[in-house]
Amino acid sequence: MAQKKYLQAKLTQLLREDRIQLWKPPYTNENKEVGLALKDLAKKYSDKLECCENEVEKLIEEIRCKAIERGTGNENYKTTGIATIEVFLPRLRKDRKNLLETRLHISGRELRSKIAETFGFQENYIKIVINKKQLQLGKTLQEQGVTHNVKAMVLELKQSEEDVRKNFQIEEEEQNEAELKEKQIQRTKRGLEILAERAEMVVDPENTPYLDIANQTGRSIRIPPSERKALMLAMGYHEKGRAFLKRKEYGIALPCLLDADKYFCECCRELLDTVDNYAVLQLDIVWCYFRLEQLECLDDAEKKLNLAQKCFNNCYGENHQRLVHIKGNCGKEKVLFLRLYLLQGIRNYHSGNGEEACEYLNKARQLFKELYIDPSKVHNLLQLGFTAQEARLGLRACDGNVDHAATHITNRREELAQIRKEEKEKKRNRLENINALKVMGYSTQAAKQILFRNPHMWWLNNPVVPADPETNHHQESPSQENIDQLVYMGFDAVVAEAALRVFRGNVQLAAQTLAHNGGSLPPELQLSAEDSLSTPSTSPSDSAGTSSASTDEDMETEAVNEILEDIPEHEEDYLDSTLEDEEIIIAEYLSYVENIKPATKKN
């Protein structure tokens, strides 16, 4: 299959270079049937590529038929407005690539129904990915940017036997497994949202699970509040997607990875250069498409791989010098570059670029040789009480030296224990500082904003004592005198009033915040301003809702626990790989490349 794709891509290249238009005479007659000249063309290219003439002729005819089909679809779209969608079915289907005609004003749900009916799926068992996004059922195709000749990939949801036994009786299996998968995806989303929200809240670090973001050393990174939630959701979805990748559930992993990509795109470029997660995500997305055998659906695979390489360079340094400075070695991270080179080799092969494919695949093979671990060395470290994962990571960090690896793992354990202790202490101090500011009369959001700008000496940098809290609680609105002071400084009156509400009438802090944010309140403080107008109230309905609230709380706990199960304990889990799959794929594609070497040299 891969060899056929390579030959097809190579023929497409040659046709473009020679400016051959197969849909026109002499290759196609007026009845759109094949012309005699196509046979001569097949002979010319088979000699050039040193391939079987019949095989080349057959592939050129396939390319010609698709060109005519596409041209007919284009004419039809111009005259009737009926668009053609190229539908890519799961790999076990016989005819994997099909065309479907549809109007673009229909909803995503209607398109899903149409695909299910046309190709024999159960509607609730499939998800549709178009333009690297999940199809939204409630919006029209036009609203989602779906156009004529777009590619749509069908993901079929399958329930594992283990989960079926766990959740259903065998006779109920077919009716409920798709519904279970959909609920699982929704639980994943809710669990990640809760954990991301907790990172914004004031929580007890000892008793409440929450997500945090750390650099290569394991220390927390200070993230602007405006970007923190998006980054948390991005990294959370990525971890969930990686958990499915490990279980080889690629059809479920891909939607999680694409959601992660969507949230990462909401973060600023400078932030993404700080951590390597965004680069790893690009590799995981391309890997997922490859394992689904749907690389054709990923038009920007090359762009994603180049982006990954650029991000790695920014994060690690051009020659890994920044990484070596931080960690003392770069052995573990070489696993990422092995997969990068492997995917670049595969992409080039499928694009008909034999020489480039050979170069990247040989790079991947060389790295594999460097990273291969003698099982007996892993066994020796297991005897010392280390885990298999620690053993692999330690050996790669220490170039396979068992004694050095044992020392490295022990030191890293101690270092991480100290870092976690310090991070918990920082979180606890932040909680105490926020509570202190709340006692002084600040809202929670205002206190958090103050501490973000002045994390260490907030009491020195903000010496003005706010008004008495009891007075502030009864103050319906800031004084006109204070508002006028801010207006005199050049701020808008409405914004000035909102800022004074947030900071309980403190003119200096309101002015500092507005000046720091270009004359406006950041979104999180705007919410705080609205909250400051309301006071807690109780009603008879509160007690009636206790049971419902308890049920919701249980569901949220379940959703969070499900996420926590898939978040690895080891902070370098993403660098750990047995490389068993990579070894097989490298050998497979190198064998393909060896077969096309003579033809490549001849060109």
C-alpha positions as CSV (number, residue, x, y, z in Angstrom):
1,M,0.0,0.0,0.0
2,A,2.8,2.4,1.0
3,Q,4.7,1.6,-2.1
4,K,1.7,2.3,-4.3
5,K,1.2,5.7,-2.7
6,Y,4.9,6.5,-3.3
7,L,4.7,5.6,-7.0
8,Q,1.4,7.5,-7.3
9,A,3.0,10.6,-5.7
10,K,6.1,10.3,-7.9
11,L,3.9,10.0,-11.1
12,T,2.0,13.1,-10.0
13,Q,5.3,15.0,-9.6
14,L,6.4,14.0,-13.1
15,L,3.1,15.0,-14.6
16,R,3.3,18.4,-13.0
17,E,6.9,18.9,-14.1
18,D,6.0,17.9,-17.7
19,R,2.8,20.0,-17.5
20,I,0.7,17.0,-18.6
21,Q,-3.0,17.6,-18.4
22,L,-4.5,14.1,-18.4
23,W,-8.1,15.4,-18.6
24,K,-7.5,16.9,-22.1
25,P,-6.6,15.4,-25.5
26,P,-4.6,13.4,-26.4
27,Y,-5.0,11.6,-23.1
28,T,-8.8,12.0,-22.9
29,N,-11.2,12.0,-25.8
30,E,-14.4,14.0,-26.2
31,N,-16.4,11.2,-24.5
32,K,-14.0,11.5,-21.5
33,E,-12.6,8.1,-22.3
34,V,-8.9,7.2,-22.2
35,G,-6.8,8.2,-25.3
36,L,-4.1,6.1,-27.0
37,A,-1.4,8.6,-26.0
38,L,-1.7,7.5,-22.3
39,K,0.0,4.2,-23.2
40,D,3.0,6.0,-24.6
41,L,3.2,8.2,-21.5
42,A,3.1,5.1,-19.3
43,K,6.0,3.6,-21.2
44,K,8.0,6.8,-20.9
45,Y,7.5,7.0,-17.1
46,S,8.0,3.3,-16.4
47,D,11.4,3.5,-18.1
48,K,12.3,6.6,-16.1
49,L,11.2,5.0,-12.8
50,E,12.3,1.5,-13.6
51,C,8.9,0.2,-12.8
52,C,6.4,-2.2,-14.4
53,E,4.7,-0.5,-17.4
54,N,1.3,-2.1,-16.7
55,E,1.4,-0.8,-13.1
56,V,2.4,2.7,-14.2
57,E,-0.4,2.7,-16.8
58,K,-2.9,1.6,-14.3
59,L,-1.9,4.4,-11.8
60,I,-1.9,7.1,-14.5
61,E,-5.4,6.0,-15.5
62,E,-6.5,6.3,-11.8
63,I,-5.0,9.8,-11.7
64,R,-6.8,10.7,-15.0
65,C,-10.1,9.5,-13.7
66,K,-9.8,11.4,-10.5
67,A,-9.0,14.6,-12.4
68,I,-12.0,14.2,-14.6
69,E,-14.2,13.4,-11.6
70,R,-12.9,16.5,-9.8
71,G,-13.5,18.7,-12.9
72,T,-17.1,17.4,-13.2
73,G,-17.6,18.1,-9.6
74,N,-16.3,21.7,-10.0
75,E,-18.7,22.3,-12.9
76,N,-21.6,20.9,-10.9
77,Y,-20.8,23.1,-7.9
78,K,-20.7,26.2,-10.1
79,T,-24.1,25.5,-11.7
80,T,-26.0,23.9,-8.8
81,G,-24.2,24.9,-5.6
82,I,-23.9,21.2,-4.6
83,A,-20.5,20.7,-3.1
84,T,-18.4,17.5,-3.3
85,I,-16.7,16.2,-0.1
86,E,-13.9,13.6,-0.2
87,V,-14.7,11.1,2.5
88,F,-11.9,9.0,4.0
89,L,-13.2,5.9,5.7
90,P,-11.5,3.9,8.5
91,R,-8.6,1.6,7.3
92,L,-10.6,-1.7,7.6
93,R,-13.1,-0.5,4.9
94,K,-12.5,-1.8,1.4
95,D,-13.2,1.5,-0.5
96,R,-11.5,4.0,1.8
97,K,-11.8,7.1,-0.3
98,N,-15.2,8.2,-1.6
99,L,-17.0,11.2,-2.9
100,L,-20.2,12.6,-1.3
101,E,-22.3,15.4,-2.7
102,T,-24.1,17.8,-0.4
103,R,-25.4,21.3,0.2
104,L,-23.3,23.4,2.5
105,H,-26.3,24.9,4.4
106,I,-27.1,21.6,6.1
107,S,-26.1,21.0,9.7
108,G,-23.2,18.9,10.9
109,R,-25.7,16.5,12.3
110,E,-27.3,16.1,8.9
111,L,-23.9,15.5,7.3
112,R,-23.1,12.8,9.8
113,S,-26.4,11.1,9.2
114,K,-25.8,11.2,5.4
115,I,-22.3,9.7,5.8
116,A,-23.6,7.0,8.2
117,E,-26.5,6.1,5.8
118,T,-24.3,6.2,2.6
119,F,-21.4,4.1,3.9
120,G,-23.1,1.8,6.4
121,F,-22.2,3.2,9.8
122,Q,-24.3,3.5,12.9
123,E,-24.7,7.2,13.3
124,N,-23.8,7.5,17.0
125,Y,-20.7,5.4,16.4
126,I,-18.8,7.9,14.2
127,K,-17.1,11.3,14.5
128,I,-16.2,13.4,11.6
129,V,-13.0,15.5,11.4
130,I,-12.8,18.2,8.7
131,N,-10.0,20.8,8.5
132,K,-8.4,19.2,11.6
133,K,-11.5,20.0,13.7
134,Q,-14.3,17.9,15.0
135,L,-17.5,18.5,13.1
136,Q,-19.9,20.4,15.3
137,L,-23.4,18.9,15.0
138,G,-25.4,22.0,15.8
139,K,-23.8,24.3,13.2
140,T,-24.1,24.4,9.5
141,L,-21.2,23.3,7.3
142,Q,-20.8,26.9,6.0
143,E,-20.5,28.2,9.6
144,Q,-17.7,25.7,10.2
145,G,-15.7,26.7,7.1
146,V,-16.6,23.5,5.1
147,T,-16.1,24.2,1.4
148,H,-16.3,22.3,-1.9
149,N,-13.6,19.6,-2.4
150,V,-12.9,19.5,1.4
151,K,-11.6,16.2,2.9
152,A,-13.6,14.6,5.7
153,M,-12.2,11.8,7.9
154,V,-14.5,9.4,9.5
155,L,-13.5,8.0,13.0
156,E,-15.4,4.9,14.1
157,L,-15.8,4.6,17.9
158,K,-15.1,1.1,19.1
159,Q,-15.5,-0.1,22.7
160,S,-12.8,-2.4,24.1
161,E,-13.8,-5.8,25.4
162,E,-12.5,-4.9,28.8
163,D,-14.7,-1.8,29.1
164,V,-17.7,-3.7,27.7
165,R,-17.3,-6.3,30.5
166,K,-16.9,-3.6,33.0
167,N,-19.9,-1.5,32.1
168,F,-22.4,-3.6,30.3
169,Q,-23.8,-7.1,29.9
170,I,-22.9,-8.7,26.6
171,E,-26.5,-8.4,25.2
172,E,-26.5,-4.7,25.8
173,E,-23.1,-4.1,24.3
174,E,-24.1,-3.0,20.8
175,Q,-26.8,-0.6,21.9
176,N,-24.8,1.3,24.5
177,E,-21.1,1.3,23.6
178,A,-21.3,4.4,21.3
179,E,-23.3,6.3,24.0
180,L,-20.7,5.4,26.5
181,K,-17.9,6.7,24.4
182,E,-19.7,10.0,23.9
183,K,-20.3,10.3,27.6
184,Q,-16.7,9.5,28.2
185,I,-15.6,12.4,25.9
186,Q,-18.0,14.8,27.7
187,R,-16.7,13.7,31.1
188,T,-13.2,14.2,29.9
189,K,-14.1,17.8,28.9
190,R,-15.8,18.6,32.2
191,G,-13.0,17.0,34.3
192,L,-10.4,19.1,32.5
193,E,-12.4,22.3,32.9
194,I,-12.8,21.6,36.7
195,L,-9.0,21.0,37.1
196,A,-8.2,24.1,35.0
197,E,-10.7,26.2,37.1
198,R,-9.1,25.0,40.3
199,A,-5.7,26.3,39.1
200,E,-7.4,29.8,39.0
201,M,-9.1,29.3,42.4
202,V,-7.7,29.5,45.9
203,V,-7.4,25.8,46.9
204,D,-5.6,23.8,49.6
205,P,-2.6,22.2,47.8
206,E,-2.6,19.3,50.2
207,N,-6.2,18.1,49.8
208,T,-7.5,19.4,46.4
209,P,-6.2,18.0,43.1
210,Y,-5.4,20.7,40.5
211,L,-3.3,21.2,37.3
212,D,-0.1,23.1,37.3
213,I,2.4,24.0,34.6
214,A,6.1,23.4,35.1
215,N,9.3,23.9,33.2
216,Q,12.0,21.3,32.4
217,T,13.3,21.3,36.0
218,G,9.8,20.7,37.4
219,R,9.2,24.1,38.9
220,S,6.0,26.0,38.3
221,I,5.8,28.7,35.6
222,R,4.0,31.9,36.3
223,I,1.4,32.3,33.6
224,P,-0.7,35.5,32.9
225,P,-4.2,34.9,34.2
226,S,-5.6,35.7,30.8
227,E,-3.8,32.7,29.2
228,R,-3.7,30.3,32.1
229,K,-7.0,28.5,31.6
230,A,-6.5,28.0,27.8
231,L,-3.0,26.6,28.5
232,M,-4.3,24.3,31.2
233,L,-7.1,23.0,29.0
234,A,-4.6,22.5,26.1
235,M,-2.2,20.5,28.3
236,G,-5.0,18.5,29.9
237,Y,-6.5,17.5,26.6
238,H,-3.0,16.6,25.4
239,E,-2.4,14.3,28.3
240,K,-5.7,12.6,27.8
241,G,-5.0,12.2,24.1
242,R,-1.6,10.7,25.0
243,A,-3.2,8.2,27.3
244,F,-5.4,7.0,24.4
245,L,-2.3,6.9,22.2
246,K,-0.6,4.5,24.6
247,R,-3.6,2.2,24.5
248,K,-3.5,2.5,20.6
249,E,-7.0,4.0,20.6
250,Y,-6.1,6.4,17.8
251,G,-9.7,7.2,16.8
252,I,-10.5,8.5,20.3
253,A,-7.0,10.1,20.8
254,L,-7.3,12.3,17.7
255,P,-10.2,14.5,18.9
256,C,-8.5,15.1,22.2
257,L,-5.2,16.1,20.5
258,L,-7.1,18.4,18.0
259,D,-8.9,20.1,21.0
260,A,-5.5,20.5,22.7
261,D,-4.2,22.2,19.5
262,K,-7.2,24.5,19.4
263,Y,-6.5,25.7,23.0
264,F,-2.8,26.0,22.4
265,C,-3.5,28.4,19.5
266,E,-5.2,30.8,22.0
267,C,-1.8,31.2,23.8
268,C,0.9,33.7,22.9
269,R,3.9,32.6,20.9
270,E,6.4,33.5,23.7
271,L,4.6,31.2,26.1
272,L,4.7,28.3,23.8
273,D,8.5,28.7,23.4
274,T,8.9,28.2,27.1
275,V,7.8,24.6,27.2
276,D,8.1,21.8,24.7
277,N,4.5,20.6,25.0
278,Y,3.3,22.3,21.8
279,A,6.1,20.7,19.7
280,V,5.3,17.3,21.2
281,L,1.6,17.8,20.4
282,Q,2.4,18.4,16.7
283,L,4.3,15.1,16.6
284,D,1.5,13.3,18.3
285,I,-1.1,14.6,15.9
286,V,0.9,13.6,12.8
287,W,1.7,10.2,14.5
288,C,-2.1,9.7,15.1
289,Y,-3.0,10.4,11.5
290,F,-0.2,8.1,10.4
291,R,-1.4,5.2,12.6
292,L,-4.9,5.7,11.3
293,E,-3.5,5.5,7.8
294,Q,-5.0,8.8,7.0
295,L,-2.0,11.1,6.3
296,E,-3.8,12.2,3.1
297,C,-6.3,14.0,5.3
298,L,-3.6,16.0,7.0
299,D,-2.7,18.6,4.3
300,D,-0.3,20.4,6.6
301,A,1.7,17.5,8.0
302,E,4.9,19.1,6.7
303,K,4.0,22.4,8.3
304,K,3.3,20.7,11.7
305,L,6.6,18.8,11.6
306,N,8.5,21.9,10.7
307,L,6.7,23.8,13.5
308,A,7.7,21.0,16.0
309,Q,11.3,21.3,14.9
310,K,11.3,25.0,15.3
311,C,9.7,24.8,18.7
312,F,12.2,22.3,19.9
313,N,15.0,24.6,18.7
314,N,13.5,27.5,20.6
315,C,12.9,25.5,23.7
316,Y,16.1,23.4,23.8
317,G,18.5,25.6,21.9
318,E,19.8,25.0,18.4
319,N,22.2,22.3,19.5
320,H,20.4,21.4,22.7
321,Q,22.7,23.8,24.6
322,R,19.9,25.3,26.7
323,L,18.6,21.8,27.6
324,V,22.1,20.6,28.6
325,H,22.6,23.7,30.7
326,I,19.3,23.1,32.5
327,K,19.3,19.3,32.8
328,G,23.0,18.4,32.3
329,N,22.2,16.1,29.4
330,C,19.9,15.7,26.4
331,G,19.7,11.9,26.0
332,K,16.1,11.5,27.0
333,E,14.9,14.2,24.6
334,K,16.5,12.5,21.6
335,V,13.4,10.2,21.6
336,L,11.4,13.1,20.4
337,F,13.8,13.8,17.6
338,L,13.8,10.1,16.5
339,R,10.0,10.3,16.1
340,L,10.4,13.7,14.3
341,Y,12.9,12.3,11.8
342,L,10.8,9.1,11.3
343,L,7.6,11.1,10.6
344,Q,9.6,13.5,8.2
345,G,10.9,10.4,6.4
346,I,7.4,8.9,6.1
347,R,5.9,12.1,4.9
348,N,8.5,12.6,2.3
349,Y,8.1,9.0,1.1
350,H,4.3,9.4,0.7
351,S,5.0,12.7,-1.2
352,G,7.3,10.9,-3.7
353,N,10.5,12.4,-2.3
354,G,12.7,9.3,-2.2
355,E,16.1,11.0,-1.4
356,E,14.7,13.2,1.4
357,A,12.8,10.2,2.8
358,C,16.0,8.1,2.8
359,E,18.0,10.9,4.6
360,Y,15.4,11.3,7.4
361,L,14.9,7.6,7.9
362,N,18.6,7.0,8.2
363,K,18.8,9.8,10.8
364,A,16.0,8.0,12.7
365,R,17.8,4.7,12.4
366,Q,21.0,6.2,13.8
367,L,19.2,7.7,16.7
368,F,17.5,4.4,17.4
369,K,20.9,2.7,17.6
370,E,22.0,5.4,20.1
371,L,18.9,5.1,22.2
372,Y,18.5,1.3,22.2
373,I,18.7,-0.1,25.7
374,D,20.1,-3.5,26.7
375,P,17.3,-5.3,28.6
376,S,19.8,-6.7,31.0
377,K,20.7,-3.2,32.1
378,V,17.1,-2.3,32.8
379,H,16.8,-5.6,34.8
380,N,19.9,-4.5,36.9
381,L,18.2,-1.2,37.8
382,L,14.9,-3.0,38.6
383,Q,16.9,-5.1,41.1
384,L,17.9,-1.9,42.8
385,G,14.3,-0.8,43.3
386,F,13.8,1.5,40.4
387,T,10.9,1.3,38.0
388,A,11.3,0.3,34.3
389,Q,10.4,3.8,33.3
390,E,13.0,5.3,35.5
391,A,15.5,2.8,34.3
392,R,14.9,3.6,30.6
393,L,15.0,7.4,31.2
394,G,18.1,7.1,33.5
395,L,20.1,4.9,31.0
396,R,19.4,7.3,28.1
397,A,20.4,10.3,30.2
398,C,23.7,8.5,31.1
399,D,24.5,6.9,27.7
400,G,23.7,3.4,29.0
401,N,26.0,3.5,32.1
402,V,24.1,1.5,34.8
403,D,26.0,3.0,37.8
404,H,25.7,6.6,36.5
405,A,22.0,5.9,35.8
406,A,21.4,4.7,39.3
407,T,23.0,7.8,40.7
408,H,21.1,10.0,38.3
409,I,17.7,8.5,39.2
410,T,18.4,8.8,42.9
411,N,19.5,12.4,42.6
412,R,16.5,13.2,40.5
413,R,14.1,11.7,43.0
414,E,15.5,13.8,45.8
415,E,15.5,16.9,43.7
416,L,11.9,16.5,42.6
417,A,10.8,15.8,46.2
418,Q,12.4,19.0,47.3
419,I,10.9,21.0,44.4
420,R,7.4,19.6,45.1
421,K,7.8,20.6,48.8
422,E,8.9,24.1,47.8
423,E,6.0,24.4,45.2
424,K,3.5,23.3,47.8
425,E,4.9,25.9,50.2
426,K,4.6,28.6,47.6
427,K,1.0,27.6,46.9
428,R,0.3,27.6,50.6
429,N,1.8,31.1,51.1
430,R,-0.2,32.4,48.1
431,L,-3.3,31.0,49.7
432,E,-2.5,32.8,53.0
433,N,-1.7,36.1,51.2
434,I,-4.9,36.0,49.3
435,N,-6.9,35.3,52.5
436,A,-5.0,38.2,54.2
437,L,-6.0,40.6,51.3
438,K,-9.6,39.4,51.5
439,V,-9.7,40.2,55.2
440,M,-8.5,43.7,54.3
441,G,-11.5,44.0,52.0
442,Y,-10.2,42.9,48.5
443,S,-12.2,40.5,46.3
444,T,-10.6,37.2,45.5
445,Q,-9.9,38.2,41.9
446,A,-8.4,41.5,42.9
447,A,-6.1,39.8,45.5
448,K,-4.9,37.4,42.8
449,Q,-4.2,40.2,40.4
450,I,-2.2,42.1,43.0
451,L,-0.2,38.9,43.9
452,F,0.4,38.1,40.2
453,R,2.0,41.6,39.7
454,N,3.8,41.5,43.0
455,P,4.3,37.9,44.0
456,H,6.9,38.4,46.8
457,M,6.3,41.8,48.5
458,W,2.8,42.8,47.8
459,W,2.5,44.5,51.2
460,L,5.5,46.8,50.4
461,N,4.5,47.6,46.8
462,N,1.0,48.5,47.8
463,P,1.4,50.6,51.0
464,V,-1.9,52.4,50.8
465,V,-4.3,50.8,53.4
466,P,-7.7,50.2,51.8
467,A,-10.9,51.5,53.4
468,D,-12.4,49.7,56.3
469,P,-13.9,46.4,55.0
470,E,-17.1,46.8,57.0
471,T,-17.6,50.2,55.2
472,N,-16.8,48.7,51.8
473,H,-19.3,45.9,52.3
474,H,-22.1,48.4,52.6
475,Q,-20.8,50.8,49.9
476,E,-23.1,50.5,46.9
477,S,-20.8,52.4,44.6
478,P,-17.5,54.3,44.8
479,S,-17.5,58.0,45.7
480,Q,-17.8,60.5,42.9
481,E,-14.7,62.2,44.1
482,N,-12.6,59.0,43.6
483,I,-14.2,58.4,40.1
484,D,-13.3,62.1,39.2
485,Q,-9.7,61.5,40.3
486,L,-9.3,58.6,37.9
487,V,-11.2,60.5,35.1
488,Y,-8.8,63.4,35.6
489,M,-5.9,61.0,35.1
490,G,-7.4,60.2,31.7
491,F,-9.4,57.0,32.4
492,D,-13.0,56.4,31.2
493,A,-15.6,57.1,33.9
494,V,-17.4,53.7,33.5
495,V,-14.1,51.8,33.6
496,A,-12.9,53.9,36.6
497,E,-16.0,53.1,38.6
498,A,-15.6,49.4,37.8
499,A,-12.0,49.5,38.9
500,L,-12.8,51.2,42.1
501,R,-15.5,48.6,42.9
502,V,-12.9,45.8,42.4
503,F,-10.3,47.5,44.6
504,R,-12.9,48.7,47.3
505,G,-12.3,52.3,46.5
506,N,-8.5,52.2,46.5
507,V,-7.7,54.9,44.0
508,Q,-4.0,54.1,43.8
509,L,-4.4,50.4,43.0
510,A,-7.2,51.1,40.6
511,A,-5.0,53.6,38.7
512,Q,-2.0,51.2,38.7
513,T,-4.1,48.4,37.3
514,L,-5.8,50.5,34.6
515,A,-2.4,52.0,33.6
516,H,-0.9,48.5,33.4
517,N,-3.7,47.2,31.2
518,G,-3.9,50.1,28.7
519,G,-6.9,51.9,30.4
520,S,-9.1,48.9,30.9
521,L,-9.7,46.1,33.4
522,P,-8.5,42.6,32.5
523,P,-11.4,40.1,31.9
524,E,-11.0,38.4,35.2
525,L,-11.3,41.6,37.1
526,Q,-14.4,42.7,35.0
527,L,-16.1,39.6,36.3
528,S,-15.0,40.5,39.8
529,A,-16.5,44.0,39.4
530,E,-19.9,42.4,38.6
531,D,-19.6,40.0,41.5
532,S,-18.9,42.9,43.9
533,L,-22.4,44.3,43.3
534,S,-24.0,41.1,44.5
535,T,-24.2,39.6,48.0
536,P,-24.8,36.0,49.0
537,S,-28.4,35.2,49.7
538,T,-30.3,32.1,50.7
539,S,-33.8,30.9,49.9
540,P,-36.0,28.0,50.7
541,S,-35.1,26.5,47.3
542,D,-31.5,26.1,48.4
543,S,-32.3,23.2,50.7
544,A,-34.5,21.6,48.1
545,G,-31.5,21.6,45.7
546,T,-29.1,19.9,48.2
547,S,-29.7,16.5,46.8
548,S,-29.2,17.7,43.2
549,A,-26.0,19.6,44.2
550,S,-24.7,16.5,45.9
551,T,-25.3,14.4,42.7
552,D,-23.5,17.0,40.6
553,E,-20.6,17.1,43.0
554,D,-20.3,13.3,42.8
555,M,-20.3,13.5,39.0
556,E,-17.7,16.1,39.0
557,T,-15.5,14.1,41.4
558,E,-15.9,11.1,39.0
559,A,-14.9,13.3,36.0
560,V,-11.8,14.6,37.8
561,N,-10.7,11.2,39.0
562,E,-11.0,9.9,35.5
563,I,-8.6,12.6,34.3
564,L,-6.2,12.1,37.2
565,E,-6.0,8.4,36.3
566,D,-4.6,9.3,32.9
567,I,-2.1,12.0,34.0
568,P,1.2,10.2,34.5
569,E,3.0,10.4,37.9
570,H,6.4,10.8,36.3
571,E,7.0,14.3,34.8
572,E,9.1,12.9,32.0
573,D,6.6,10.2,30.9
574,Y,6.3,11.8,27.5
575,L,10.0,11.1,26.9
576,D,9.7,7.4,27.8
577,S,9.3,4.9,25.0
578,T,10.4,1.4,24.4
579,L,10.8,2.4,20.7
580,E,9.4,-1.0,19.7
581,D,6.9,0.5,17.2
582,E,9.5,2.9,15.9
583,E,12.0,0.1,15.3
584,I,9.5,-1.9,13.1
585,I,8.4,1.2,11.1
586,I,11.9,2.4,10.5
587,A,12.9,-1.0,9.1
588,E,9.7,-1.2,7.0
589,Y,10.1,2.2,5.4
590,L,13.8,1.8,4.8
591,S,13.0,-1.4,2.9
592,Y,10.6,0.7,0.7
593,V,13.3,3.3,0.2
594,E,15.9,0.7,-0.8
595,N,13.6,-0.5,-3.5
596,I,13.3,2.9,-5.1
597,K,16.9,4.0,-4.8
598,P,18.0,3.1,-8.4
599,A,15.1,5.1,-9.9
600,T,15.8,8.0,-7.6
601,K,19.5,8.1,-8.6
602,K,18.5,7.9,-12.2
603,N,16.3,11.0,-11.8
